[in-house]
Amino acid sequence: MNIPVGKQYSTMLGGRELVIETGKYAKQVSGSVTVRYGDTMVLVTAQLSDEVSPGDFLPLTVEYEERHYAIGKIPGSFMRREGRPGTQATLNGRLTDRQIRPLFPKGLRNEIQVIITVLSADRQHDPATLGAIGASAALSLSDIPWDGPTACLTMGYRDGHYLVNPTLTELETSQLELVIAASKDAVLMVEAGADELPEEIMVGAIELAHRELQPVIALIEQLRAELGQPKAPVKPPVGLPDDQVERVYQEARAAGLYEVLLTPGKHERSAAQKALREAIIARHVLDPEAEGAAEHINQLKEAFAKAVQRESRRMVLENGIRSDGRRPEQIRNIWIETGLLPTAHGSAVFTRGETQVLGVTTLGTRKDNRLVDDLGLEETEEFMLHYNFPPYSTGEVKRLRGVGRRELGHGNLARRALLPLLPDFESFPYVIRVVGETLESNGSSSMATVCAGCLSLMDAGVPIKKPVAGIAMGLIKEGERYQILSDILGSEDALGDMDFKVTGTRDGVTALQMDIKIKGITPAIMKEALEQARAGRLHILQVMAEALPEPRAELSKNAPRILTVRIPVDKIGTIIGPGGKQIRELEALGAQIDIAEDGLVSIYSADAAAAEQVRSAIEGMTSSAEVGMIYEGTVAKIVDFGAFITLFPGTDGLLHISQIAQGRVNRVEDHLKVGDKIKVKVNKVDERGKLDLIRPELEGIVPPRKPPAPRGDPAGTRRTEERGGRR
């Protein structure tokens, strides 16, 4: 039997060994590797289709497959097998897609599939970044044309120090979670969540990460040099010759392309461009029905698109003016409306230019949280942000499908932006859901979602620590000349060299996402972009403050009322009662009760008075009697030697017959009846926890009774025998 022998390559990353192995598993695919880091291990494959796909886009798919056996767990679904990738798996796949997609050659139209399968997960070392490293290695080994390699890692920050590739446990206390992908010469992608960190900390993390990734990139280059296959040929796209492309550009400029690009309004500008394009095509194609005319028309359309891109970039670099007439640093006009939905808990519309998002906040109980059934540490999610992008937002007609990767990615970015400023669950025990409905879109609806979502939280009365705003930045760079753009349009995103989204408060950054389309930008440009983004963010925050300066003083009248009380863990059973009898009686007062394992009791009710009544009852049931304290108790049982008084459920004490009234008491029933309310004072608590009670009004008048003799006391024995009793 032939036993396959793989070849391993290893290097150190963040103080731990990273191992890439190939030639042992999944050998029929073009590129296949396993990547191991700690006890986390992923299998990554890459394959190129033989057939050329129709269309003018790169048919790349990246699939991230989680297997629950990786953590020794059976899936929680009804069928007990993995279904569609969950939210985090989809985001992890998107993470790899964003860093490898820009490096495929133009004109490649064969379908490419990269599959990342998590085989083992130790819940400490993140498989997402390993999947990205594996994709780079698999593509480098394969016959797929690709201008890599790249590598990926996570950066943390705690107590003034950076953490290189921290564990998932370390990230829980980190002020930063920044994922970066880079090639040897350039940073390609950044995704970050932060706890109001200064811009210089973010830049420092990116620079350090780029240096730390160099050994991994060198390792993949070595693997490719030793084992890589020859790359498949790429048929370059057929287009007009360069001299004819130049002629189309000059014709368009002479026909007023500059003025057309300054047409106010997205749809009006698009219509003007289309009219100019059709006029140029009509001059070059006299008979659209002639043989070869259709192909020529498509070439002219492509040439005209290049002319629009070239002229738009020239306008910015030479004239400092953008296609909507703004200066590079200028923010579009903003208007805000809050409290517009009468039955929602909180709502706000944020409009910036031709981008408009409706933010809606809903407050729920702990039972409304989202169960997380993936390979990470989190089991539930108490804050959800969902982003919707319907086709009418861009004036288009498309089929409504399920939530796509773009929607999940934009929603995740907005969630990370707002999360650090939310109150902790113990002080504000609500599950929070924010929905961003994109009503209009022309540039950065995700950043408008951050602003609208923040305002809707404030409108609902959620006591956020500070307001948060977001802004999308762009870059036009030709050689040494460059211009940074604030609040970019959709067209500027397409024709520009960088898409850089930054969110934060007045005091620091809370989230960051950057995709770069060129070989790289210098740290100086990155710092300048962050500073310009900060100025734009402060402007937006000021406009938001004018519309809604702080969270509403009271919760929305439509939101459920939640009260909390913390009880000793050993008292949880007292609240529940035998067979749940006690908790059912409490909920019959008009509230729902949720008890956490740590003793935090949440009481939910639309009736504030009912919630308060239940909380008082729970406090009484779980209180501990203290010596010297006076309580109003209830006579629970009468016996020959006194009465047992219930101070609160589960806690009784004995009021001895000698302490019931002044003078001799022959029958307890002559003074007390079961159910009577009576004030008593805790006189003593014996070593067994038994309570000895007295009546406070008789204190000093009726002498306290002598305590019973301790066990084994001969004097006590003689007294018992003299009374003829039994010990």
Salt bridges, closest charged atoms under 4 A:
ASP39 OD1 - ARG36 NH2 2.90
GLU63 OE1 - ARG405 NH2 3.68
GLU65 OE1 - ARG67 NH1 3.24
GLU82 OE2 - HIS68 ND1 3.63
ASP97 OD1 - ARG101 NE 2.80
ASP122 OD2 - HIS125 ND1 2.67
ASP147 OD2 - LYS519 NZ 3.09
GLU177 OE1 - ARG416 NH2 3.64
GLU191 OE1 - ARG98 NH1 2.54
GLU196 OE2 - LYS466 NZ 3.03
GLU199 OE2 - ARG537 NH2 3.35
GLU226 OE1 - LYS7 NZ 2.98
GLU246 OE1 - ARG310 NH1 2.63
GLU251 OE1 - ARG283 NH2 3.63
GLU251 OE2 - HIS284 NE2 2.98
GLU278 OE2 - ARG277 NH2 3.18
GLU302 OE2 - LYS306 NZ 3.86
GLU311 OE1 - ARG253 NE 3.56
GLU311 OE2 - ARG314 NH2 2.80
GLU318 OE1 - ARG314 NH1 2.94
ASP324 OD2 - ARG326 NE 2.70
GLU329 OE2 - ARG327 NE 3.15
ASP373 OD1 - HIS68 NE2 3.32
ASP373 OD1 - LYS73 NZ 2.99
GLU381 OE1 - ARG370 NE 3.17
GLU381 OE2 - ARG415 NH2 3.67
GLU396 OE1 - LYS398 NZ 3.76
GLU426 OE1 - ARG566 NH2 2.73
ASP459 OD1 - ARG552 NH2 2.79
GLU478 OE2 - ARG313 NE 2.88
ASP487 OD2 - ARG326 NH1 3.44
ASP487 OD1 - ARG332 NH2 2.86
ASP487 OD1 - ARG352 NE 3.12
GLU492 OE2 - ARG322 NE 2.84
ASP493 OD1 - LYS517 NZ 3.42
ASP497 OD2 - ARG313 NH2 2.88
ASP499 OD2 - LYS501 NZ 2.71
ASP507 OD2 - LYS466 NZ 2.59
ASP515 OD1 - ARG98 NE 3.12
GLU585 OE2 - LYS581 NZ 2.63
ASP594 OD2 - ARG366 NE 2.67
ASP598 OD2 - ARG566 NH1 3.67
GLU612 OE1 - ARG615 NH2 2.88
ASP670 OD1 - ARG667 NH1 2.74
ASP686 OD2 - ARG688 NH2 3.70
ASP692 OD1 - ARG705 NH2 3.32
GLU697 OE2 - ARG695 NH2 3.12
GLU699 OE1 - LYS681 NZ 3.18
